Amino acid sequence: MNTVQAEYRTDIARLAEDMAKRDAEAAKRDAEAARREVLRTEREATARWWQTAIMLAGFGVVLAGIGVATSLIIN
């Protein structure tokens, strides 16, 4: 009976080790996925910032053009 119990304990220890390895691998995959998500979000935010900056610069040019045209018409 002691041999059977020892085999069971060995099997349980192996199972626990395998489960711990799987959990560690899953945590590693989750961390990598989170890192990729952060990078993607940062890229999108940077792209939106540049789009906004370019749009505002274009709007400023249009307003300057309107101001020049208005001053030419008035003068």
Secondary structure, DSSP 8 states (H G I E B T S, - for coil): -HHHHHHHHHHHHHHHHHHHHHHHHHHHHHHHHHHHHHHHHHHHHHHHHHHHHHHHHHHHHHHHHHHHHHHHHH-
